[in-house]
């Protein structure tokens, strides 16, 4: 790259940095750490793609589109990295075959289900609905997106936030359900 694009980028950066950060913070629910990470990834991608910008939109619009993609990437990474507890727990509870369990195991499963149900009841309605569709109705992300009229990426993000919220509620209301390694992390 020549020095002129770098200078132009720096000038534009100064004008879009604060509005871009506000845009990102709003879309990640005020999570400052996540917003800072997404902001850094967005600016880096914009810098690398500076010569590819085709002026079909304003520069700020282009950077916001990059930010939305980086937010989706972040959620996907977090889903794989941090859903080691809630998602498998929900899948196991929903799919448990009680006929294969001993009476003691059935009692333990019933208690576990009751505790998880109590925690799920504390979630906002939209989050309850998403978890129900995904883990009890066993719908795919694509099917959920079609049913609620949004994109698959939006569903992934909403499910991620629902699982994180449920994880927090379980930690507060029923910490005994958490595996030992998660109790230490929290």
C-alpha positions in Angstrom: 0.0 0.0 0.0 1.1 3.5 -0.6 1.3 6.1 2.1 -1.8 8.0 0.8 -4.2 5.1 1.6 -2.7 4.8 5.0 -3.1 8.5 5.7 -6.7 8.4 4.4 -7.4 5.4 6.6 -6.1 7.2 9.7 -8.2 10.3 8.9 -11.3 8.1 8.5 -10.4 6.1 11.6 -10.5 9.2 13.7 -14.0 10.1 12.4 -15.5 6.6 12.7 -13.8 5.1 15.8 -16.2 6.4 18.5 -19.4 5.8 16.4 -18.2 2.4 15.5 -17.5 1.5 19.1 -21.0 2.7 20.1 -22.5 0.6 17.2 -20.7 -2.5 18.4 -21.4 -2.0 22.1 -25.1 -1.7 21.4 -25.1 -4.9 19.3 -23.2 -7.0 21.9 -25.5 -6.0 24.8 -23.0 -3.7 26.5 -20.3 -6.4 26.9 -17.3 -4.0 27.0 -14.6 -6.8 26.7 -16.4 -8.3 23.7 -16.9 -4.9 22.1 -13.2 -4.1 22.4 -12.2 -7.4 20.9 -14.7 -7.0 18.0 -13.7 -3.4 17.5 -10.0 -4.5 17.2 -10.9 -7.2 14.7 -13.1 -4.9 12.7 -10.4 -2.2 12.4 -7.8 -4.8 11.5 -10.1 -6.2 8.8 -10.9 -2.7 7.5 -7.2 -1.9 7.4 -6.4 -5.0 5.5 -9.4 -4.5 3.1 -8.8 -0.8 2.6 -7.9 -1.3 -1.1 -10.9 -3.5 -1.7 -13.4 -0.8 -0.6 -15.4 0.0 -3.7 -17.3 3.1 -2.5 -20.7 1.5 -3.1 -21.7 2.7 0.4 -20.3 5.2 2.9 -17.1 4.1 4.6 -18.9 3.9 7.9 -21.6 1.6 6.5 -18.8 -0.6 5.1 -17.0 -0.7 8.5 -20.3 -1.5 10.3 -20.9 -4.4 8.0 -17.4 -5.7 8.8 -18.3 -5.3 12.5 -21.5 -7.3 12.2 -19.5 -10.1 10.5 -16.9 -9.9 13.3 -19.6 -10.1 16.0 -21.1 -13.2 14.3 -17.6 -14.7 14.1 -17.0 -13.9 17.8 -20.3 -15.6 18.8 -19.5 -18.7 16.8 -16.1 -19.0 18.4 -17.6 -18.5 21.9 -20.3 -21.0 21.2 -17.7 -23.6 20.5 -15.4 -22.5 23.3 -17.8 -21.8 26.1 -20.9 -23.9 25.6 -19.2 -26.9 27.2 -21.6 -26.9 30.0 -25.1 -25.6 29.2 -25.6 -27.0 25.7 -24.5 -30.5 26.5 -26.5 -30.5 29.7 -29.6 -29.4 27.9 -29.1 -32.0 25.2 -28.5 -34.8 27.8 -31.6 -33.8 29.9 -33.8 -33.5 26.9 -32.7 -36.8 25.3 -32.4 -39.0 28.4 -34.1 -42.3 28.0 -35.7 -42.9 31.4 -36.5 -46.6 30.6 -32.7 -47.3 30.7 -32.2 -45.7 34.1 -32.3 -47.2 37.6 -34.9 -45.8 40.0 -32.1 -43.8 41.7 -30.9 -42.4 38.4 -34.5 -41.5 37.4 -34.9 -39.6 40.7 -31.6 -37.8 40.1 -32.6 -37.0 36.6 -36.1 -35.7 37.7 -34.4 -33.5 40.3 -31.9 -32.2 37.7 -34.7 -31.5 35.2 -36.7 -29.7 37.9 -33.7 -27.5 38.8 -33.0 -26.7 35.2 -36.7 -26.0 34.5 -36.7 -23.6 37.5 -33.7 -21.8 36.1 -35.2 -21.7 32.6 -38.4 -20.1 34.1 -36.2 -17.2 35.2 -35.2 -16.4 31.6 -36.9 -13.8 29.5 -39.6 -15.3 27.2 -37.6 -15.0 24.0 -34.6 -16.9 25.5 -36.9 -19.6 26.9 -38.5 -20.0 23.5 -35.1 -20.4 21.7 -33.9 -23.0 24.1 -37.2 -24.9 23.9 -37.0 -24.9 20.0 -33.3 -25.9 20.0 -33.1 -28.5 22.8 -36.7 -29.9 23.2 -38.1 -29.6 19.7 -34.6 -30.4 18.3 -34.9 -27.8 15.5 -31.9 -26.8 13.5 -30.6 -23.3 13.5 -32.0 -22.9 10.0 -35.4 -24.1 11.1 -35.4 -21.8 14.1 -34.4 -18.8 11.9 -37.3 -19.6 9.5 -39.8 -20.0 12.3 -38.9 -16.8 14.1 -38.2 -14.8 10.9 -34.6 -13.9 11.4 -31.2 -14.9 10.0 -29.3 -18.0 11.1 -26.5 -15.8 12.4 -29.0 -13.9 14.6 -30.3 -17.2 15.9 -26.7 -18.4 16.7 -26.1 -15.2 18.6 -29.4 -15.3 20.5 -28.9 -18.9 21.4 -25.4 -18.1 22.6 -26.7 -15.3 24.8 -29.6 -17.5 26.1 -27.2 -20.3 27.1 -24.8 -17.7 28.8 -27.8 -16.2 30.7 -29.0 -19.7 31.7 -25.4 -20.6 32.8 -25.4 -17.5 35.0 -28.8 -18.3 36.5 -27.7 -21.9 37.2 -24.5 -20.6 38.8 -26.6 -18.4 41.1 -29.6 -20.5 41.8 -28.3 -24.1 41.6 -24.4 -24.1 41.7 -24.6 -27.8 42.7 -25.4 -28.5 39.1 -22.1 -27.1 37.8 -19.2 -29.5 37.2 -16.4 -28.9 39.6 -14.1 -27.4 37.0 -16.7 -24.7 36.3 -17.3 -23.9 40.0 -13.6 -23.0 40.2 -13.7 -20.8 37.1 -16.8 -18.9 38.2 
